[in-house]
Amino acid sequence: MTQILDWRPEPGAVFEFRPTSDRAAAQHDVPASHFQRAHLRLAAVQRAADKRQSPWVATTFDLEGPADLDALTDAWQGLVRRHEAFHTWYELMNEDLVGFRVPPESLSMHPVHMGDFSDTDDLRAHVHRRIDEQTAVSRLGTLAGVIRRDTVSTVYFAIDHAYSDGHSLTLLFHELRVRYQAARAGAPVDLPSVPGYLDHNRREWRRSMSLTKAAPELAAWSGFLAVGDGDLPTFPIELGNGTDELLPATRLEYPVFTGAEARAFRAHCAQHGGGFAAGFFAALALVQREFNGHEDYRALTAVSTRTSPRLLQVHGWLVNLVPVSFRLPGSPRLADAIPVAQRAFQRAREAYDVPLHRALELFRDEAEGGFPSIPPMASYADARSAPGADDYLGADARVLTGPDSAAGVSLWLNWFPDRTDLVVSMPDTSEAVAGVPKYLDRVRELMLAASGVSC
């Protein structure tokens, strides 16, 4: 995960691949998901107030040699026609979100030369500006392009987060390269049709509206909120944001493990009755107790809602935040906290299909703070098994993030084939910048010690 202001693309000739259609967009009646509603409305409010936010996700990766523009055009066209996320969208109209779609077979992609850049800063600024411009529009709010060079070319792609998540970006990395190589070789690409995210939206909405406070699926949420007297968890150090408003954010990236160290940590967790994620939560909880004395640990964590093999190929934002809550044992040892964290994580995952916003709607009211604009979370993802994961390093594959806003601290622990990194988003305040790294250094120290590494 690289913040776009830290991205250093080598200069080259820039081409964009623009979608066009000779068919008018038609409305559809599928409601936006809970996360889409919150995300799209917040983005509109932030833009109207001219406040900093980057509500998009993006990826970049390299192709060998000068990019074949005809082959890339063919690859992009096949991809956007195959996946519903690239030809359906929502627009905010009269306080409501209205869905639209264009017939996928009517979409064509066309390369457009945007200029030749000789300066890295100018090139980055150009791509950043175009991402902000294109992902802010409602209709087909994406940007696909390539920086063409003699020895290696860099593909980039951005889309409003409402229609894509990290898993979707791994799918795009794999499929676009497969299509590109096939187009260069003049070979057919025989990929089956895949479901779209609208079916998922429809199922989510129908089920979530049937839930009540007494539903067994909401037991984890009830206990989670009861521990905090109805409040959501806060970070265990002072962030300099007493009002919990969205502030300009900063991101940090910590190397945590090498590949061998990550495997050793996983083995340590398994030996003590838990998984990698449980070890992470246990370390966070133990350090919280060191910093503020609290025995109860709570966090929102991201889980996939792709719960069947047929959903694994769906592009969309198929993620939910679920409530992890546990009380630490008296022992200060990570080994003793891991099984407790594992049980809590398993309970939380059972609530995978209870949307965060629906749970809060049932248990909280506006007097209690309503919904968080951008909920803080502690996320763990194992990216080793994603299609094409072994090629990430060689292709310099990255997730790009933009300058953003935050009220609290969000953590992403990502396990790749060669390493494990921890990415942190936090308010850009003097208190957070001074305190959060100290907390995370201690978390990293505990985890490294469990893997057999002395700090």
Secondary structure, DSSP 8 states (H G I E B T S, - for coil): -EEGGG-----EEEEEEEEEESS--EEE-----HHHHHHHHHHHHHHHTT-----EEEEEEEEESS--HHHHHHHHHHHHHH-GGGTEEEEEETTEEEEEE--GGGEEEEEEEEEEE--HHHHHHHHHHHHHHHHTSSTT-EEEEEEE-SSEEEEEEEEEGGG--HHHHHHHHHHHHHHHHHHHHT----------HHHHHHHHHHHHTT--TT-GGGHHHHHHHHHTTT-----SS--S-TT---EEEEEEEEEEEEHHHHHHHHHHHHHTT--HHHHHHHHHHHHHHHHH---EEEEEEEEE---SGGGTT--S--EEEEEEEEE--S---HHHHHHHHHHHHHHHHTTTTS-HHHHHHHH--GGGT---SS---EEEEE-TTSTTGGGTTTTT-EEEE-S-EESS-EEEEEE-SSEEEEEEEEE--HHHHHHHHHHHHHHHHHHHHHTT---
